[in-house]
Amino acid sequence: MNRVILIATFLCLRADAFETAQLPLSDELARTFPEISTTCYIIVNEDTNVVVTSSNSEKPIDTGTFSETYDVGQLATLHKMAKEFTDTKQFFQSAMSGNGMAIRYKNKSEASFIILVYGEATSEMAQNDIEKIKAWLEQFYVYNMRQENSYLRIPVIYGTRSVMNVKLPKTQPILLSRTQTKKIEKVYRYRTILKAPITANNEIGYVFFHTAIFKNPIQKTIKAGTNIKKSGWIQCLWDSVRYLIFGATAFVQREKHR
């Protein structure tokens, strides 16, 4: 895998889950989180698809009346409940899990969040905790980082094409805090050469975004954009010889001369 710090960025969000690899919050930011009544909550920034912070969000609990509106089953994690939540505001309750509340909230900087709390003794306590969290979220904003490079060019061996071009978006949304440093470090880790056959959407690497908000980098998956078939055995043999002699650069040069 190649580790290169770049100015460029790449976005590839998973549709089936919010990003959690970046958790937990940095110690400095975690100390500012409000004192709330429950230990079961999840906060998601919808603009970047990342979980800002959570507690007991991956443990299946009784969904109570939430399952009457959303198809989550009798037991589900807060993560799944937040993913399925589509309304603006909803109260729910369970004899086992207590009272809960889920809302969509847009702060003064136009950053959009899903806040879900559960395990509250009363609905009033759930509402109170939501208000405290909303006030805490006012510090955040979304920075749309400009993309300088248009694509990655990764050599391909044994393929009908010798280079995989991975297109990059023009901007990458990053969640930042007005109370923390604005520095963002981008790190690419991807295969220096790919082996055909390749199927579109195959994972070929990652891009990591280091910010002051989280202890770990936000991780996005780089996926192949197109299918590349395996070439005939003569070409495969010739590719092996070229790779042994000239390395991966030989395949980039071959693509340029086609």
Backbone hydrogen bonds, N-H to C=O, Kabsch-Sander energy under -0.5 kcal/mol:
donor,donor_aa,acceptor,acceptor_aa,energy
2,N,190,Y,-2.6
4,V,2,N,-0.7
4,V,188,Y,-1.7
6,L,4,V,-0.6
6,L,186,K,-1.0
17,A,14,R,-0.6
19,E,49,N,-3.1
23,L,20,T,-1.6
26,S,213,I,-2.9
30,A,26,S,-2.9
31,R,27,D,-1.6
32,T,29,L,-1.3
33,F,30,A,-1.2
36,I,34,P,-0.7
40,C,118,Y,-0.6
41,Y,39,T,-0.5
41,Y,55,S,-1.8
42,I,116,L,-2.2
43,I,53,T,-2.2
44,V,114,I,-2.5
45,N,50,V,-2.9
46,E,44,V,-0.7
46,E,112,S,-2.0
47,D,112,S,-0.7
49,N,45,N,-1.3
50,V,45,N,-0.9
51,V,19,E,-2.6
52,V,43,I,-2.4
52,V,50,V,-0.6
53,T,43,I,-1.1
55,S,41,Y,-2.7
59,K,56,N,-0.5
61,I,76,A,-2.5
63,T,74,Q,-2.5
65,T,93,Q,-2.3
66,F,63,T,-1.8
67,S,64,G,-1.2
68,E,65,T,-1.2
69,T,65,T,-0.5
69,T,66,F,-1.2
70,Y,66,F,-2.2
72,V,70,Y,-2.0
76,A,61,I,-2.1
79,H,57,S,-2.0
81,M,77,T,-2.3
82,A,78,L,-2.9
83,K,79,H,-1.9
84,E,80,K,-1.9
85,F,81,M,-1.2
90,Q,102,A,-2.4
92,F,100,G,-2.1
94,S,98,G,-2.0
98,G,94,S,-1.9
99,N,120,E,-2.7
100,G,92,F,-3.1
101,M,117,V,-2.3
102,A,90,Q,-2.6
103,I,115,I,-2.4
104,R,88,T,-2.5
105,Y,113,F,-2.7
107,N,105,Y,-0.5
107,N,111,A,-2.2
110,E,107,N,-2.2
113,F,105,Y,-2.8
114,I,44,V,-2.3
115,I,103,I,-2.4
116,L,42,I,-2.3
117,V,101,M,-2.5
118,Y,40,C,-2.3
119,G,97,S,-0.6
120,E,99,N,-2.6
126,A,122,T,-1.5
127,Q,123,S,-2.3
128,N,124,E,-2.3
129,D,125,M,-2.4
130,I,126,A,-2.1
131,E,127,Q,-2.0
132,K,128,N,-1.8
133,I,129,D,-2.3
134,K,130,I,-2.6
135,A,131,E,-1.9
136,W,132,K,-1.7
137,L,133,I,-2.0
138,E,135,A,-1.0
139,Q,136,W,-1.1
140,F,137,L,-1.5
141,Y,176,L,-2.3
143,Y,141,Y,-0.6
143,Y,174,I,-3.2
144,N,142,V,-0.6
145,M,143,Y,-1.2
145,M,172,Q,-2.6
147,Q,170,K,-3.8
148,E,146,R,-0.5
152,L,166,V,-2.4
154,I,152,L,-0.6
154,I,164,M,-2.6
156,V,162,S,-3.0
157,I,194,L,-3.2
160,T,229,K,-2.3
164,M,154,I,-3.3
165,N,163,V,-0.6
166,V,152,L,-2.7
166,V,164,M,-0.7
167,K,165,N,-0.7
168,L,150,S,-2.7
172,Q,145,M,-2.1
174,I,143,Y,-2.3
176,L,141,Y,-2.9
178,R,139,Q,-2.5
180,Q,177,S,-1.1
185,E,210,H,-2.0
187,V,208,F,-2.4
188,Y,4,V,-2.6
189,R,206,Y,-3.0
190,Y,2,N,-0.9
191,R,204,I,-1.9
194,L,155,P,-3.0
196,A,157,I,-2.6
196,A,194,L,-0.5
198,I,228,I,-2.6
201,N,224,A,-3.2
202,N,199,T,-2.0
204,I,222,I,-2.8
205,G,222,I,-1.1
206,Y,189,R,-3.4
207,V,220,K,-2.2
208,F,187,V,-3.1
209,F,218,I,-2.4
210,H,185,E,-2.9
210,H,208,F,-0.6
211,T,209,F,-0.6
212,A,181,T,-0.5
215,K,24,P,-2.6
216,N,22,Q,-1.9
218,I,209,F,-2.6
220,K,207,V,-2.5
220,K,218,I,-0.5
221,T,12,C,-1.0
222,I,205,G,-2.9
223,K,221,T,-0.5
224,A,202,N,-2.6
228,I,198,I,-2.5
231,S,158,Y,-2.4
236,C,232,G,-2.4
237,L,233,W,-2.3
238,W,234,I,-2.3
239,D,235,Q,-2.7
240,S,236,C,-2.0
241,V,237,L,-1.8
242,R,238,W,-2.5
243,Y,239,D,-2.7
244,L,240,S,-2.1
245,I,241,V,-1.9
246,F,242,R,-3.3
247,G,242,R,-0.8
247,G,243,Y,-1.3
250,A,247,G,-1.2
251,F,248,A,-1.4
252,V,248,A,-0.9
253,Q,249,T,-2.1
254,R,250,A,-1.7
255,E,251,F,-1.7
256,K,252,V,-1.6
257,H,253,Q,-1.3
258,R,255,E,-1.0
